[in-house]
Amino acid sequence: MNLHRTTGKPDWDAIKPADRNTFQKIGAATRSIVTPPNIITIIGLAIVFFGLAQILAEHYWIGLIALAVGRLLDIVDGMVAEATGTKSPTGEIFDAVADKIGTLLTIVVLFAAQIAEPWLIVLLLIPQVLTPLITFYKKQKRINIHPTRQGKLSMATSWVAIVGLLITKAMDGSLLVADISYTLVGVSFLLGVYALWQYATGRDQN
């Protein structure tokens, strides 16, 4: 699994200005803000917002498709960052923040739309709430947090579970899909707790 980690500096930092590609020059000029992966991240988050609005309007299939596209772009942005040589610490943080905002809002919508039981909401929320708190604490200590395989797998599993819960709602209650979704929520929670332990103990640096 490619975690698309940075080395602590933008990709273009070690490249002479004259040898940088167009994307790297724009990234350097805008302090790592305007880069292809960051633009894709914003578009993906906007699509997720649209999907959540559709879910609240009870257009479950449209909302589900929009969420899937938005999450797909979250994968694409890392690939684009690699391809264009525009990975940066700012982009890494930007991606993580957008990821958390999209996930937290989705979980809130699941609760508001009565798509998931309260205990499922709690299991989904715990890693999403504690990770930013640990990140903030580490930032105060000037320690960067890097994505881990377990953290990525936890996020991916939670989104598959969320999709399953939405499908269950759209199909007026499919027991098989619901059972699979419940199991995936548990797996996501365990992976998330393990990732939190890695972040808290500094094992995300390995």
Steps between C-alpha positions, in 0.01 A plus 500: 500500500651832391453747786615798293709630788714810472860527613420805711559735206320560168608279209633804316717618788803304381451601136650812351228759415591486131459121494161487671193407300208742466305347787801518731561865411138588579518300823820676606356842413182437703672340800371153414137613489418489128600154382317239289439263796364782718259606224381141463456476878276809499291366211465163672386664825247714312356187337474335842307805626262466204454131577419571864240757397339238276493248785328750729247551220451119499649461154714214625630357174605840365664579832675163503642551150620851589671374815670224303632749244616738771688224681651376173648845447656475845699205366576671171649810663787300647572339164496841331736639765745219421466542124548879504767510769289727720490317832552735794443515877229760438327272250523207740329704772248641251404150386470372856281793612270467197481127562399550862244771419335284235493194723374680811222675309399170340475335841292793629266466199466126564379585850276790391339289227460206742697272272724355771444393860654724771756235599622480140534877491710492817735233361541696176556829682761402760801467264385803297484722809809376683735511200470881455550547875821296494611682186443838664693393812791373289501822298538696822808287565614565140465133412342412167259209469521286188228270363534132589372192320271421793360854497438485126342155528280620786378792291443282194313238703283763668402640160411155366287455812335839444421404139350175628280688749380730223423206273308338785292817536446533124387136479262540796707279726714223354601280793802351324642839401422636847683213673805547279494874567482447878798266484700749294425777751653281771806424287541869419481588869769249597730616220434860600592433863822331388582799277434735793748300707755536221449876484516538879821297532678640195489175304351683203851629426624153400 
